[in-house]
Amino acid sequence: MKKGILALVALAFALAVIAPVFAEDAPQEKAETKAPLKTELIRLKYYSYTKMMRLITMYLGPDSHIGQGPDEKIVVIKDSQENIDKVLQVIRQIDVKPADLQFTLQLVQGAETGEPGKESMTNDPVIRELQNLLRYKNYSLIDASLVRAMDGADSEVRLGEKGEFEFWVRPKVIKDEKSSLIQMEVRLRQIHPVIPTNATKVDYVTTDLISTTLNIKPGDKTVVGVSKLDDGGKGLILIISGKIVE
């Protein structure tokens, strides 16, 4: 009996000594502390909320929230102060006034036969180069126009004696330390009036003549494209030059 009591006492003593050791060796779980979230209202100068949201989402945390304020120029962000500071820095860099551009357009008709029109362009340097590439013998100016555009925005203008041609452009300015480049999407359409039988209202249909993407250096003059017309032996040539207005 005494031996049993002594064994129990020894076991209890051993457990009392060993338990703290295991307790010290057990990994200490630290509660993860998250930075408090703050709400920031940011007023944009030139960008809209929709466009800016696509650019700054990557800088936000998993618990963040982003939304539009009372108008499209206000962004509401709820996030940590660290992430908000990153977003503010990005906005300062990209929310700047877009470049102002000016394009000069020339819509030229080329013909295989016949006499040149009133405004012959045979002596134009660009046309002289085209004479070596195209089969047209005569080149006449149909219309010319100036188009103002903003970087990243759409602009359009009507060309032709009756406004039967529609020019559309969406430019983008690419700059580096040494030079600038104007990258643009360009489209030229012809607009045809259609008068249905027994109807007084005129409808219009459009035909895509030229649709392309090109890069030009400011000040350079280049041929955008050539499109054949239904009138046999004739074609339209679109020539463009552009500059960045400081």
C-alpha positions, 0 to 999 in steps of 0.5 A: 500500500505504501509503495502504491502511494509513493508511486503516485506521489512520484508520478505527480511530482514528475508531471509537475516538473515536465508540464511547464517545460512542454508549455515553454516549448509550445509555439506562441500563437500571436494574434495577427494585427491588421492596420485600421481601415480609413476612408479617403475621398479623392477628387480627380482633375482629368480622369473619370472614376471608371477609368481611374478605378482600373488603374489603382485597384492593384494597389488596394488590399484584400479588405479594401473598398472602392466606390464612386462619390457624388460624381464621376470625378470623386473616388471613395477608398476605404483601406489602410493608410499605407495603401491609400498613400500608394494610391495617392502617389499613383494618382498624382502621376497619371491624373494630369492634363491630357496632351492637346493634338492637332491633325491636318487631313487631306482626302485625295482622289486618284484616277487612272484616266482623265484630267486632274481636278481643279486642285491637282496634287501632282506636285505634292511630295507625298503624291509623287512617292505614291505615283511610283506605287499606285497605278493612278495617274491623276490626283486631286484634292477632294477636301482638307480639314483640321481636327483637334483632339485630346490624348485618349479621346475620340474626335471626328469630322465630316469631309467632302463637298456634301459631308459624305465622308466621316473621319474618326480618330482616337490618338494616344501620345507616347513619350520618352526622354528623347522623343514623342510618338502619336499612336492612333486608331483611324477610321474613314467611312462613306455615308450614303443616303437611302430614301425608301420607296413611298417614304419622305424620311431619308435614312443613311448607311455607312461603308467602312473605307479605311480602318487602321492603327498607325504611329506617326512622329509629330510633324510627319506627313503620311498616307493612312490608307487607300480605298477603291471607289465603286466608280471604276478606276478611282480611289480615295487616299487619306493623308494625315499629319499631326502635332502636339500643341504645347 
